Amino acid sequence: MARSGSTGLLILAAFTSTIVTAQQTPTFRAAVDLVNFGVTVVDRQGKPVTGLKAQDFEIVENGKKQSLKYFAAGNPDEAPPLHIGLLLDTSGSMADDLKDARTAAVKFVNALDTAADVTLVDFDTEVRVARFQQADYPRLVERIRGRRADGWTALYDAIGVYLNGAQTLEGQKVLVLYTDGGDTTSSITFSEMLDLCKASDVTVYAVGYMEHQSSSGRMQQRSELDRVAALTGGQAYFPGGPKDLDGVFDKIAQELAARYSLGYLSTDTRKDGTWRNVEIKLLRSDLKNVRLRTRSGYFAPYQEKGSR
């Protein structure tokens, strides 16, 4: 679809309304003490590896080994609260596939009995956001089923709006997005959206159904979703058809149930707002054929000199 003009983003957070315009690009305030990382470990077949212990991991920040202060292995009673974001493309190009996407999303939501809440972001030309506690899941399901396909595709704006709202949440933050094509109308660029992903602590799982796109468009859009997922420690999936969505959402749910949560106090106490590279390693020699997915670092907290 052709790009349209600047678009307002309609946010319905906690059922209150406000407008975010193109001039109000989401920003992040870095203010962390305990540095937290969500880590997924998978074997050669892509299946989650469970049963690892704190001593199996090593954390290195800017070349200096860090001491692990917090560790949780999948158990929802021990892990930080899990906040799920569900980003659902409802643009006009979804007309033929939205029914299957809605059905798979509802099944996924119903399986999230350990999540503290789910934030639904459904988007077309506008971006609409509402957060639901577990007791409100019937209303969440009703909202998912009630959307109709219409309008353009403000994908970058939708991701940015979710990330901006998620910065106030404490705990694990995972965004699962579904789209059938590339962005056509956002007020922020792909590069700006990537910067927001890098500045956040949200893990993104991207599901792209690109069968209606041209070959060149499909390659570009797959590349973009792969970059977003890799940058945040998540994974991108490209099902061959809408009927494959259940299997994709099942894989994501299995990974979420097997995530490891690691936290440490950085030995670098400077509050300079700079990027810090973090490498998380597995120390067990019998795990050479597994892959570890997580973020590559974080922005240090920032405090102006002379301020308290």
Beta strands, then each sheet from edge to edge (+ up, - down):
strand 1: 9-13
strand 2: 16-20
strand 3: 34-42
strand 4: 57-61
strand 5: 64-66
strand 6: 68-73
strand 7: 82-89
strand 8: 117-123
strand 9: 127-133
strand 10: 172-179
strand 11: 202-208
strand 12: 235-237
strand 13: 260-265
strand 14: 275-282
strand 15: 291-293
strand 16: 297-299
sheet 1: 1+ 2-
sheet 2: 6+ 13- 3+ 15-
sheet 3: 5+ 4- 14+ 16-
sheet 4: 9+ 8- 7- 10- 11- 12-
end
